[in-house]
Amino acid sequence: MKEFLKKVPDKISLYTTIYMVAFTVFNLLNGTDSIPTVKLLQGLFIGACIGSWSEFSFGKCIISEMSLRKRTWLFVIPISLLLFATAVIFQWAASPNDYLKVFCILLLYWLFCILVLEISHLAKGRHYTIKLKAYQSESSHEASDAPQLVTAYDVTDNKNGADK
Amino acid sequence: MLLELKRNKDIKETCVTVEYRERDKQVNSLVDYVSHLNKMDKLVMANAENSLYQVNLQDILYMESVDRRTFGYTAEKTYELNCKLYEIEELYQSLGFIRISKSCIVNLQKIHALKPDYGGKILVTMENKEKLYISRQYAPVIKEKLGIGGKKNERISKKST
């Protein structure tokens, strides 16, 4: 529990920042120059909820063993419900068009994250493969180090020759 | 036949000297055995299509445990092996066989490419283009073996040297 409480503030700040960035982009697209303080407090509330829940779902402090797929579902379903509830309660959008814009922002953000991850995976993969090839060539040298016949001579003949 | 073993810390390589009076069958067998020592270590008995085969370990791409039975996959054939996966792991680790998940051991020599994947897994493309996954649990071990990874792995390899 102590470890859990130590890690939660980092997650809260991460999700609050994501909320702030998404909200700012949304407002810029909507042509709004200022953000009301209430919205910032709402962001902090949502950040606190998502941050704590993400540490609960993905962290090893409370749930030590669970597959990543199950953890993802454990995180996504309650958070989707929470976001839907907060959107209705806090009246985030006045029209369905605004909801569509939020959805598009999230979709673009998601696609951007995937693109960045894919590029990073490709670069890392190239590095991993180079290291693998180096290991393979090193190992094949060791493997080819089979016993070799270096010398084959007759000691008796040499001795006889020396005597003569 | 007398067996003489000499320990010499000054030599770089183990040297086998066979001293004989007559080059008979026994001597020839001995020379033959030593000459093929490397290959003998790398052979494993395996079943396929109701026949028993001697399979060269270097031909095996990966080994998998399915329903408590162990299978070895080469580029052409699938063989059933008469040993458990943990035994293979212990015996052939030095030959480049490494565990990549609870049920699979892969031959590092037969990997074509590696690529990180989501969830900390690593995607392995074998020489025959077959794809396998290194699980999140075993990925650090492989990274350490290949000398890849973050500062933690670098520190481990520096310490070991």
Interface residues (C-beta under 8 A of the other chain):
Chain A: L68 L117 S120 H121 L122 K124 G125 H127 Y128 T129 K131 L132 Y135 Q136 S139 S140 A143 D145 A146 P147 L149 V150 V155
Chain B: C15 V16 E19 V31 V34 S35 L37 N38 K39 Q58 L95 G96 L108 Q109 I111 A113 L114 K115 P116 D117 Y118 G119 G120 I122 L123 R136 K143 K145 L146 G147 I148
